Amino acid sequence: MSENENFSETLIYPARWRVLVNVVLYGAFVFTGLALIATPDQIPRLVGAAVVVYFGILELYALWRLAVRAPSLVIGPEGVYDNASITGVGGIHWHEITGIAQKKNYLVRHIAIELRDREAVIERVPVPRQWLVRLLDFISQASVNISPGFLGRDLNDVEALLQRYHEHYRK
């Protein structure tokens, strides 16, 4: 990269086809949960109810993302605004980031952003989203994760872009 590279704000929107795939998959899980609720046994009914609630929330979020054209990531001089999933944490300043790397959890590749103080970043998130972020703490493994599900660009390209900005702006 040249010294004179333009580090203007970059907006990354979701790929409509990826959002649509998520809508279909979440809908299939909701349907499966409803089928479990219809069984006479109590345990499958409880599991089905949990599946309907969890994937129903994800379904509503995916439908909202399909209807509302908002960026999944905003990368600029101040930092990153993470809106790439239902557990996106919003604004992260460059000085709060200690590392950026691709990782794999449960067969899903994602970009893991390591933070100096993850709790401080999560505290800035609206309360309902805080609950979801904390609920999924066992998956995040102390980082903020950006999954490819709502990104309209290749994960490798997004990681490289984040790395360049972080190298340029971190203090």
C-alpha positions in Angstrom: 0.0 0.0 0.0 1.2 3.4 -0.8 1.8 6.1 1.8 -0.8 8.3 0.1 -3.5 5.7 0.1 -7.0 7.1 0.6 -8.5 5.8 3.9 -11.9 7.3 3.5 -15.0 5.6 5.0 -15.8 2.2 3.5 -19.3 0.8 3.6 -19.9 -2.9 3.2 -23.5 -3.9 2.6 -25.0 -7.3 3.0 -25.3 -9.5 -0.1 -29.0 -10.0 -0.7 -28.6 -13.6 -1.8 -26.8 -14.4 1.5 -29.5 -12.7 3.5 -32.1 -14.7 1.6 -30.3 -18.0 2.3 -30.4 -17.1 6.0 -34.1 -16.3 5.8 -34.8 -19.8 4.2 -32.5 -21.6 6.7 -33.9 -19.9 9.8 -37.4 -20.6 8.4 -36.6 -24.2 8.1 -35.5 -24.4 11.7 -38.6 -22.6 12.9 -40.7 -25.1 10.9 -38.7 -28.0 12.5 -39.3 -26.4 16.0 -43.1 -26.2 15.3 -43.0 -29.9 14.3 -41.3 -30.8 17.6 -43.9 -28.7 19.5 -46.6 -30.9 17.9 -45.2 -34.1 19.4 -46.8 -35.6 22.5 -43.6 -35.9 24.5 -42.6 -33.0 26.8 -38.8 -32.8 26.1 -39.1 -32.5 22.3 -41.9 -29.9 22.9 -39.6 -27.8 25.1 -36.7 -28.1 22.6 -39.1 -27.2 19.8 -40.3 -24.1 21.7 -36.7 -23.0 22.3 -35.9 -23.6 18.7 -38.9 -21.5 17.5 -38.0 -18.6 19.8 -34.3 -18.5 19.0 -34.6 -19.1 15.2 -37.7 -16.9 15.1 -35.7 -14.0 16.4 -33.0 -14.7 13.9 -35.6 -15.0 11.1 -37.1 -11.6 12.0 -33.7 -10.0 12.0 -32.8 -11.5 8.6 -36.2 -10.3 7.2 -35.5 -6.9 8.6 -32.0 -6.9 7.0 -33.6 -8.0 3.7 -36.0 -5.1 3.8 -33.8 -2.3 5.2 -30.7 -1.5 3.2 -28.2 -0.7 6.0 -24.4 -1.4 5.9 -23.1 -4.4 7.7 -19.8 -2.8 8.4 -18.6 0.8 8.3 -14.8 1.1 8.3 -13.3 4.5 8.7 -10.8 6.7 10.4 -12.5 6.5 13.8 -12.9 2.7 13.8 -15.3 0.0 12.8 -19.1 0.0 13.1 -20.2 -3.6 13.4 -23.7 -4.3 12.3 -22.9 -7.6 10.5 -25.1 -9.8 12.7 -27.8 -9.7 15.4 -24.9 -9.7 17.9 -23.0 -6.8 16.2 -21.6 -4.5 18.8 -21.7 -1.2 17.0 -18.8 1.2 17.2 -15.3 0.0 18.0 -12.5 2.5 18.0 -9.1 1.5 16.5 -7.3 2.1 19.8 -9.6 -0.5 21.4 -8.5 -3.2 19.0 -5.5 -5.4 19.9 -5.7 -7.9 17.0 -7.7 -8.9 13.9 -7.6 -12.5 12.6 -9.7 -15.1 10.8 -10.9 -17.9 13.0 -13.2 -20.9 12.8 -15.8 -21.8 15.4 -18.3 -24.6 14.8 -17.3 -24.9 11.1 -18.0 -21.2 10.5 -15.2 -18.9 9.5 -15.3 -15.4 10.9 -13.2 -12.4 11.6 -12.3 -12.2 15.3 -11.5 -8.8 16.7 -9.6 -8.9 19.9 -10.3 -6.0 22.2 -8.4 -4.3 25.1 -11.7 -4.2 27.1 -14.5 -6.2 25.6 -16.9 -5.5 28.4 -16.5 -1.7 27.8 -17.5 -2.2 24.2 -20.4 -4.4 25.0 -21.7 -1.9 27.6 -22.3 0.6 24.8 -24.6 -1.8 23.0 -28.4 -1.5 23.6 -29.6 -3.9 26.4 -31.5 -6.5 24.3 -28.5 -6.9 22.0 -26.2 -7.1 25.1 -28.2 -10.1 26.3 -27.7 -11.8 23.0 -23.9 -11.0 22.9 -23.5 -12.3 26.4 -25.7 -15.4 25.7 -23.3 -16.3 22.9 -20.1 -15.6 24.9 -19.1 -19.3 24.9 -18.9 -19.1 21.0 -17.1 -15.8 20.8 -14.1 -16.8 22.9 -13.4 -13.3 24.3 -13.4 -11.6 20.9 -16.0 -9.7 18.8 -16.8 -11.9 15.8 -17.8 -10.7 12.3 -19.4 -13.6 10.5 -19.8 -13.7 6.7 -23.6 -14.3 6.7 -24.5 -10.6 6.1 -21.3 -9.4 4.3 -21.4 -8.6 0.6 -17.6 -9.0 0.2 -15.3 -11.9 0.6 -14.2 -12.5 4.2 -10.5 -12.4 3.2 -10.9 -9.0 1.6 -12.7 -7.7 4.6 -10.0 -8.9 7.0 -7.3 -7.4 4.8 -9.2 -4.1 4.7 -9.6 -4.1 8.5 -5.9 -4.9 8.9 -4.8 -2.0 6.7 -7.1 0.5 8.5 -6.0 -0.8 11.9 -2.3 -0.5 11.0 -2.8 3.0 9.8 -5.0 4.4 12.6 -4.2 2.5 15.8 -2.5 4.5 18.5 
